[in-house]
Amino acid sequence: MKILYEDDYCLVIDKPAGLAVQGGQGVKSSVDMILAEMRSPPPLLVHRLDKDTSGALLTAKTKEYAARFSRLLGADRQAEKYYIAVCAGSPPKKEGIISQDLMIRGSLKKAETRYKVLKSGDFSVLELSLGTGRMHQIRRHLAMNGNPVLGDDKYGDFALNKKLRKEAGLKRLLLHSSRLVIKVEFQLDVSAPMPDYFEAFLAVSKK
């Protein structure tokens, strides 16, 4: 795991795709396990990324800072988490808000995802940020709106993914946590570079 930023309060890492954030049954390696090997005491997880999502992940150096960061990312909404996704097709507008309730543990919950189209085409590149933080929110919202994230076999287009794996070398979920911004208290603005396989796929898919 590459370290993107570090100060007295936090450590921001660049999580690779395929690495779980937390250990558990059947998990041989995870971010929290690696942090425990890297540092003593180990930094504490503040938020989560899906196993197959790459990019910026914030950890805190003490329980006090973890609680403060969690509040800023959660109830206070004083942080912005930006994502880059490659999806099938393109949304009808260049930018907008997807506001559709999502089923969470048996009940509908409000969910909002802001998006901006960076490149449009058969496969478009979107920048996204979350107004709410529901499980798999970006993947679910884009799939519900007909623009599933490529490589997403849970909510996306399985047949298209299979075709693109064969014809364009699609290897992973094309969803990346690209930037984390906190404008109060800690004043963070950290970006994670795009994984090589994003550009590799886009280059092949244009041919």
Sequence and secondary structure as in RCSB ss.txt:
>XXXX:A:sequence
MKILYEDDYCLVIDKPAGLAVQGGQGVKSSVDMILAEMRSPPPLLVHRLDKDTSGALLTAKTKEYAARFSRLLGA
DRQAEKYYIAVCAGSPPKKEGIISQDLMIRGSLKKAETRYKVLKSGDFSVLELSLGTGRMHQIRRHLAMNGNPVL
GDDKYGDFALNKKLRKEAGLKRLLLHSSRLVIKVEFQLDVSAPMPDYFEAFLAVSKK
>XXXX:A:secstr
 EEEEE SSEEEEEE TT BSS  TT S BHHHHHHHH SS  EE S   TT EEEEEEESSHHHHHHHHHHHTT
T  EEEEEEEEEEB  SSSEEEEE  EEETTEEE  EEEEEEEE SSEEEEEEEESS  TTHHHHHHHHTT  BT
T TTTS HHHHHHHHHHS   S  EEEEEEEE STT EEEE    HHHHHHHHHHT 
